[in-house]
Each structure stands twice: as C-alpha cells, then as structure tokens.
Amino acid sequence: MNKNYVYWIVGAIVVIGIGYVLMQGGSSATLTPPTEDVTTTPSTPDTTDTSTSGTTSVSTGTPGKPIVTTIGFASVSSTTVMVVGNVIPEGAKTTYWFEYGPTPALGISVNTAEIVSGYKKIGVTTSIVGLKPSTQYYFRLGAKNAYGTVYGGPYSFITAAQ
C-alpha cells in the first residue's frame, strides 16, 4: 500500500475523531487558540532563510525547515489527552515531538519520532498521560531537520475533574 495513502487515511481519521468528540461534547476541556508560530534561527546549511512562521501551507519542493502546525487535541480526560498536529518534512529527514507543561514555558517533551524526508503533510498524534485532574496544561508541536527548528502555535486545555 502506498505510504502517502496510509498517512492520508490516518490524518482523515484523526480529523473525523476530533469532529466527533467536539460534536458529542465528550470533552470538558477548554481549547485556547494558537498564537503566532515561532521559528528559531535556522542552522546550516540554510543561513539565508529569513522566514518567521512555521505554518506556511504551501510546500515549495525546495529543501528547507519543516512546516509544523499544532492542530489541537482529540480527547481529554482527568489524566490523559491526545494531541494532534501536522508536519511537512520539506525534503529532509525530520524529527518531531510534542512539548507540554503546566505553564506556557512547557518543559516536558514526549513522543520524539523521525519522519523520512518528503514534501507531504503527515498527521501526527500522541497521548500524554499522568496529568493532574482539573489542571491547565499548555502544549505545542516541534520539529527539526538540517535546515532549522520550528514550533507550532501553543494551545492550552484544562483536564477534567476526577
């Protein structure tokens, strides 16, 4: 089976799951919209890139920093949340992760994984476990490759009461 087709199916399932959870009112969490994405100073070999946003939706086909979008969360309980995002590797082997924490400073990284280079949008998710009930948490998606490090916009949610 074509790997891109599998990624598309997984992404579609995640989007449908998010819509279902939101329509059912199955989450008591509050979702705070993202602020502008932040991109760190690029590392070699791309020292001329002056981009300041990691959420451009058009892939140029020229290798560069990954394109990262934090989408939100699909479900939340008193101790667990499933977070969702998209990564476009932009032609270079890319590593991605989710960061979270009880303050906007975040501080904890989870689900570090590697994506083979390419220019297709790849849906990524992870479950964050061991959270405290009735607590606000912040999270975002990060990714890096040989061209730089990019972070998706931050979101926050409040875990359900026990």
N, C-alpha and C positions, 0 to 999 in steps of 0.2 A: 504494500500500500504506500502511496506517495506520502512522504513525511510532512509536506506542506498541507496536504489534505487533512492529516491527523491533527496538526496544530489548529487548523481552521475549525474542525469539529470540536476540539477541546475548548477553544475560545467561545464558540457558539453556545456550548453547554454552560459555561460559566456565566455568560450574559443572560441566558434564559433563567439560570438559577438565581441570579441577582434580581431579575424582574419578578420571579415567583415569590421570593422572600419579601420584597417590597410590597407586592400586591396583597400578600396574605397578612401583612402586619406582623410577621413572625419575629421581628426583631424589635427590641425595645431600645435599641441604641440610637444615638443621635449622630448623624454624619455631618461633619463640618466641611464645606467645600475647600478645595485646594487653593493655596496661594500660588503666586508665580513660581515656576520651577527654577531651580538653581543649578548651574553648571560650574564645575571647578575649572581652574586654568588647565588647558589641555597639556598633556605630556607629549614627548616625542612620539611619532615623527611629525605631528601636525602642529607646528608652532605659529602658524599664521591664522589659525581659526579664531575669529572674534565672536562667535555665537554666544548668546547668553541664555538661550532657552533650550531645554531638552525635550520639548513636546511638539516639535515640528511634525506634521502628519504626512509630509511628502518625503520619500526616500529618493536621494539623488542618484544612487548607483555608484557613487564615488565613496571609497572607504573613508570613514570618519568616526567621530564619537557616536556611541549608541544613542538611539532615541528612546526615551523612557517616559511612560505615563502611569502614574498611580491612579487606578480606577476607583477603588473604594473597598468595601467589604461585602461578602455574600451572606454571612450569617454571624451572629454573635450570641454567646450565652453568658453566664456569670463568670466563666473561667476560660473560655476559648473564643477565638474569632478567626474567620477565614478571610484573608486579604487578597486583593486581586490587582493585577497590573498588566501592562504590555511592554515588550522590549523589541526593538528592531536593532540587530547587531551592527548594521551599517558596514558589512563587508569584512569584519574582523572578529576573531574568536572573542566572545564577550562573557564576562562573569556578572551575575546579578544576585541580589539579596534584598530582603526586606529589613528595615530598621524600625524599632518601636521603643516606646518608653512612656513613663507617666508624666513626662514634661516635653515641651517642644524640642528640647535638646536630644531626645531619643536615647541613644546609648547602648541598645542591645541589637545585634544583627542576627538574623535567622535565615535559614534556607539558602545558603550560598550554593549556587549551581552554575554550570557552564553551558553556553549555547554555541553551537557551531556557527561559523560566520555565515552571513547571508544578508538579504535585504527584505525579508518577510517579517511582518509583525507576528510576534509569538506571545500568546496569553500565558501568564504565569500566576500561580496562586500558592499560598502556603497557609497552614493553620498555625496560629500562635496559641500555645497552651500555657496553663499555670498562671493565668491572670487573676487579679483580685476582683470580687464582685463589687458592683456599684462604684467603679473607679474609671476615671477618664484616662484614655491612652491616646498617644499620637503615633502615626506610622507613615512611612513612605517607602517607595521602591528605589533602589540604587543600582547602577550598572557601570562597568568599566571595561575598556579594551585598550589596545596600544595607543589609541588616539585621545583618550581622556576619560574622566569620570563624570557621570551625570546622575542627578537625583530627580525623581518625580515630585510633584507637589505634595505637601504634607496634608494628612487628614487626621481627624480625631473621632473617637467614638467613646461611649460610656458602656461598660459591661452591665449586664442585667443584675438585678438583686438576686440573692440566693433564695 
